[in-house]
């Protein structure tokens, strides 16, 4: 990118200048991701000077208005982040003066500034009643991003219960995307979810009484888990509004919640005569194997062994490789052994960062069982939406 910026700096055409502006904006994003906010502000002033030069020479176009709007929103956020509140408010006003701020997507660009400045009610108003910018964002990185934005706004308004709910949904989307490599797979999962939901509604008349009892159990259990989670969270951090700890709580409680729902669904199938005894026995056996694996993971922390292999797991459980695949199919659908082990290692990495903030990323990866730091960085970013460095710095 530095080569491209240097080459375009000597060009005079409109297209070259617009492309250079785009590159400078991307460079700002990289600086923000690395936590270099002051440097990003300085780069922003450089980009703004370029944009003003383009406007004075070639006139303002819709595309240029969009670049100005995006730039003003980013500068408002950065200046608020670095403590220049008055200047940040001026840039926010500039943003609202662009046509881009009235666009359905453009207006969302100011969200980061609103949340950073504490204007949580206005942020909720910008997001709107819908959870996603468009129907296609239901299972996507954009969808998860706006759910987190909504959770942050609700948290700021003191509605921690709702914020926690949105964070769980965002975590579920992140987990789903982490197990899929392309958009087609993600859309397929979304379609399967909707189909499953429709089937459950169709069976509601036959299993109403059983489901009512189980719903009460689930609700009470989740309430107890949520209360216990918040209590332990408060003792450990004394700061229930810390968003990094909300991510960790959402992750651990989501895993418990999923397990609880799986058990509840198994109970429904027992009450529903349509399931066969053989199918129920196979699934029960799979859950016993999985609990044995969970016990080894949680007590012995075998996932910290960098040389842990599939053969080691098969030997631990005393089963063949085909039975291992059947176990994951019964309990998690498309959950695999690598994603399961990496999930354990990522959860451990959160604890390492919290207990040893002086550790480098390489040291955190090594202490969490990862043999490749780059792979750890990519998996962490995909799972939690931020880099390990940003998590440690509370960004």
Secondary structure, DSSP 8 states (H G I E B T S, - for coil): -HHHHHHHTT--SHHHHHHHHHHHHHHHHHHHHTT-HHHHHHHHHHHHHHHHHHHHHH---HHHHHHHHHHHHHHHHHHHHTT-HHHHHHHHHHHHTSGGGGSTTGGGGGHHHHHHTT-HHHHHHHH-SSSSSSGGGTTSHHHHHHHHHHHHHHHHTT-HHHHHHHHHHHHHHHHHHHT-SSHHHHHHHHHHHHHHHHHHHHTHHHHHHHHHHHHHHHHHHHHHHHHHHHHHHHHHHS-TT-HHHHHHHHHHHHHHHHHHHHHHHHHHHHHSTTS-HHHHHHHHHHHHHHHHHHHIIIII-GGG-TT--HHHHHHHHT--HHHHHHHHHHHHSS--HHHHHHHHHHHHHHHHHHH-TT--HHHHHHHTT-S-HHHHHHHHHHHHSS-HHHHHTT-
